[in-house]
Amino acid sequence: MASLTQLGTSLARQGVPLARFAVARADAHAHSCGKAQCPGRKRSAAAAASVVLVCVPAAAALDAVRAAGDLTGKIVVDCTNPLTWSNGPVWSPPAGSNAAAIAAALPGVSVLKAFNHFGAEVMAQPNGADACVAGDDASAKATVLALARDMGFTPRDAGPLRNAAVLENLAVLWIHLATQSGMGRQFYFAFKTP
């Protein structure tokens, strides 16, 4: 759900050095740059990054990370939501979750799930919104939690990567409330203690 444009804007506004981060573009954009050129752009962006944020339609995520080249030593953050539409959003992942499928395709790479359970409007103006991060690599997770904080979110450790499925379902609930229940897109989930 993370918007490519809003994610970059939020990073820049918070002073995060954009040279450190790459965003994998979907092959759906190949028509504008020629199929042979797009993979090279993904590879050069990913090669210069320590964190690769995957902000593409969920069905394009595996192709996008494969086209990014060797991601060894990188942190890959899956921001996607695998869903279909049938009178509202329906979670429709590969086995486990989209993040689990990406992790299986990238053995030895730190894959995390984050920035998927709110809309582009919240990405543009986080205002302390909770941002959940799930992953198995503690060091990589600390990096992404710090990134979320730097962007203006309240970072929340959502546990191991297996909880990516929960975050994808949280996104389905957000989409349902935004589109089917009349709440609009200007809200986010917040975790409060009494």
Disulfide bonds with the S-S distance in Angstrom:
Cys33-Cys38 1.89
